[in-house]
Amino acid sequence: MATIEHLTQRTPQVSVDELLDGFYPSHRFGSVSFESYRPDPHQPSQAAAVKALRHFATTVNAPKPSGLRKLFGSKRQESRAGIYLDGGFGVGKTHLLASLWHASSGRKAFGTFVEYTNLVGALSFRKTVDALSGYQLVCIDEFELDDPGDTVLMSRLMRELADAGVKLAATSNTLPGSLGEGRFAAVDFQREIQVLADQFDTVRIDGEDYRHRGLPEAPPPLTEQQVRHRVRSYDDGFTVAEDSFADLIKHLSGVHPSRYRQLIDGVDVVAWHNVATITEQAVALRFVVLADRLYDKDVPILASGAPLSELFTQEMMGGGYMKKYYRAVSRLTALARQAEEPIT
């Protein structure tokens, strides 16, 4: 039988170095490259994006100027500080961003917008700037504009990193249907980051938005008996984290979101008993981070109680953070469907 643990009994203690070491592409994009990206021949902007990112990688790999080169300028300084990938869902932006990370040498970081804001929350703004200023490249996936405070925070962080000579790369993430294309347009990004806007090259990636059809239907929840049976049906070598949903929600409030990656470290499957709709915004936003970390690590979900499609209230699904909740439901649904398949 599998090893059964409880996330509610885990309180990871993570050092600054360990937090920073977690900023790399998830295993879904752990071995991608520009060569493994397959541009659609009917969408020439996709091949053009690969070419632009290959060139940008050469500027990342160039040494930072120092001494007289720093004082009087260099080719590196002539290149833009950042590159922004603008396009709809499913056109391969994250694949290309991860490919840039893999193609770049030196110290580099890859994380989502939320992971960087959580890092600032864990370390403080100044310590985050100091820690990342020595990097060659910082990649920000799923740049979000739904929280003005976080947007200002990230704009300030990016500005200070750019001033330190760090190269920046970002992608966008919005709901299907937003602004008619399932994304926020480059002009929105440029307006929000203001001072940095003229330091970014915008690369448009066209293609079919494969998520335009909306959320996939969530599988029906399991019964309590089915969850218990499935948990105990896994073979030796698997680790299942089994928790009461209510207890898990309470426990998450005492674990900083920057540590959720370590919270689920070594877990092969999670099992939640009596899932219920989350009614508090702060609780819901924390849970979104957990959903992202579970999705990053491809951890299947067994759950009883309310369907995952009802995890957040209707007000949340239509409010200012709606894209976060839609993304979370979509990802949790995929992981729940994955649990229906045998794990190998």
N, C-alpha and C positions, 0 to 999 in steps of 0.2 A: 504494500500500500504506500501511497505517496506520503511525504512529510507534510503535516498540517501545521501551519503557523497562523499568526494573527497580526495583521497590520496594526491593530490597536495596542499591541505590546511592543511595537518598535518605535523608538525615539532616536533616530540617527543623529550623531554628533559629527559634523562635517567641518573640516578645516578650510581655510581660504583656498589653499592649493587644490584640495579635493573638489571644491565647488567649481573652480576654473577648469579643472581637468574634465569636467562633465560637459564642456561646451564643444561638442563635436557632432557630426551628423548621426542621426539614429541609424540603426542597422539596416533599415529600409533603404538608406542611401549610403551605406558604409563602403561600397565598392563601385559607385557610379563614376563615370568619367564623361568627358566631352565625346569620346569615341562611342560610348554606349548610348548616347542620346540619339534618337532617330528622328531627324527633322521631317516634317510632312512636306513632300515636294510641292504640294499645292499651297503651302504657306511659306513663302521665301523669307519672311521675317524670322522664322525659327533658325534657319541656317545662318542668317545674319547675326542673330543673337549669340550663337556659338562662336562665330568669328570675333565678335566684340568682346566676349568674355575671355577668349584665349589671349587677346591682346591685353586686356586688363590684368590677366595673370602675370604677364611679363613685367608690368609696372609694380605689382606686388612683390615680385621676386627681386627687383632691383634694390640694391642697398640703400638704406636711408642716408640722406646727405648729412655730412658733418663738416666741421671746420669751415674753410673758405667756400666749399661747395654749398654748405647750408646758408652761408651769409650772402653769397652772390647768385644763388640759384643753380638749378640743375634740371636735367631732363625729367627726373622724377617729379620735381615741383611743377613742371609744365603740364603734367597729366592731371586729370581730375581726381579729386579725393575719393569720389564714390561712383558707384554704378547702381542704377535702379531698374529692376526688371518689372515691366508693366504689362499685365495681361490677365486673362480670365483664369478660372479654375481648370486644371487638367491639361495645361499646355506645357508643363515640364519646368516651371520656374524653380521649384525646390531641387529638382534633379540638376539643373544647371548651376544653381547656387552651390550645391554640394560638390559638383564637379570643379568649380572654381576653388573651393576650399582644398580639395584633394590635389589640385594642380599647383597650389601655392606652397612656397617653402617658408621656413621660419615659424615663429610663434603665430598661432591663428586661433580664432574662436568662431564657433558656429552655434547659433541658438535662435530661438524664437523671440519675438518682441517681448512676450510675457516673461520669458526666462531672464532677459536682461533687466527688466524692471524689478523682478524678484531678486536678482543679484544685487542691485542697488539697495533694495530694502534690507538685505541680509548684511551687506558690508558697509553701507553708507555711500553717498555719491562720490566723495573725494577718494575713498579707498578703491572704488571701482575704476575711476579714471586712472589712478596711479597703477592699478594692476594691469589694465588693458593698454596703457600708453606704450608699453614695450612690445606690443604685438605688431606684426606686419599687416594682418588682415582681420577684420571683424565682420562677420556675415550675420545679417538680421533677417530671419525668415518671418513672413506673415506680419509685416509692419501694420499696426492697427491705429486707427484714428478715433476710436469710440470713447476714449477717456482723455479729455483735454490736458489733465495734469500729467498723465503718463506720456502723452505726445510731447509736451514741453520738456519733460524730464529727458526723454530719449533724444530730442533735438539738441538739448544742451550737452548731453553725453557725446553725441556724434560730433558736435562742433569742437569740443575739447580734444577728442581723439584725432580728428582731422588736423587740428593745429599741431598735434604731436607727431604728425607724419604717418598716422595709421590709415591704411586704405579701408574703405567701407563698401559693403555690397548689401542691397536690400531687395526684398520682394514684398508684394502686397497680398492681403487676404481680406476678402469681404464676402458677404452673402451672395448667393445666386440671385440675380435680379437687381442688385444694387446698381444704380445709375444705368440700368438697362443692360449691363454686361457682366454682372457678377464680380465686380471689382471696384476699387476707387481709381479714378484716372490719375495720370501723372500730374496734372495740374493741381489736384487735391494734395498729393504728396508734397509737391514743391511749395504750395502755399503754407502748409503746416510746418515744414521744417525751415521755412523762411531763409535765414542767413546761409544755410547750407545748400539751398536749392541750386545756385549757380555753380556749385562744385560737383554736382552729380550729372553724369551722362544717363539719359533715360533710354532704355532699350525696350521697344515695344515687341511683344511676342503674340502674334495672332494664332488662332486655332479654335477648334470646336470646344466649347465649354461643356465637358462631359457631365458636370453636376447640375446643369440647368434644369433638370427634371425635378429638383427638390430633394427632400430627405427620403432615404430608403425606408421601407416599412420595417419597423422593429419586430423581431421574433417575439412570440408570446412568452411571457415570463414562465419560469419553471415553478412547480409546486415546491413546498418546503421539503417534502420527501424526495423529490427528484434532485434537488440541490445536494442534499445529504448523500444520496446514492452516488451521484456523479463525482462528488469530492472524493469519496472512498473507492472509486473505481479506477483511479489513476495508479500506474505502476510505481514501483520503487524508482527513485531517481528524480521524480517530479516533486516540486514544492508548491503546495496550494495554500494561499492566504485566505482563510475563511473568517468572515466577520459579520456581525449584525450591522446592518446599514446605519442604524441610528447611532450605534457606538462608534462606527467609523467616522461619521460626520462630526461627532463630538471630538474625536481624537485629532482630526485634521486641524482643528482650530488651535491646537497646541504645537503643531509642527510647521515651521516656516515653509512656504511653497517651494523655496529654492532647494529644499531637502527632499522633495517628493521623489526625485529620481533615486536617491539612496533608500528611501522608504520602501520601494518595491524591488530593490536589488535582489536578484536571485530567485524571484517569484516567477513561476511558470504559468500559474492560473490564479485568478481571484474568484471568490465565491461570496456573494452578498445575500444575506437573509433579510426579507421584508423591506425591499426598496420602497421608498415613499417619496412623494413630490417634495422638493426643496422649496421652501417659501421665503427664505431670507437671502437677499442679494449677496451679502458678503460670503455666506456659506456656499452659495451657488458658484461664485467666482473662484473660490478655493477648489471646489470640486472640478471645475473646468480644467484647472492645472493638472489635477490627478488624472483626468481623462486623457489629456495630451501626453503625459508621461507613460501611461499604460499603452497608448497607441504607438508611441515611439518604440516601445519594447515588444510590441505585438503580443500582449498578454491577454489571452481569452478570458471572457467574463461569464460566470454562471450566476444567475440572479433570480430570486423569487420576489413577489410583491407587485408593485406597480410596473407597467411596461416602461422601458427606458425612454420611450417617446414622451412620457409624462413626467420625466425627471424634474423639469423646470415648469414653473407656472406659465399660463398663457400671457400674462403681463410681461414676464421676462422674455419670452419668445418674440414679443413684439416691441420690446423696449430698446434702450440705447445700446445694450450689450448683446443684442440679438444674434449677431454673427458669431460671438463666442459660444453661445448656447446651441446654435444650429450645428456648429462644428463639433461640439462635444457630443451631441446626440448622434450625429452621423458616425463619429468615430466609435462611440460606445456600442452602437448598433452593429458596426462591422465586427467588433471584438466579440459581441454576443453571438453573432452568426458563426464566427470562427470557432467558438466553443462547441458548436454542434458537430464539428468535424473531429476525427481522431487526431490526437497530437502525436507527431513522430519525432 
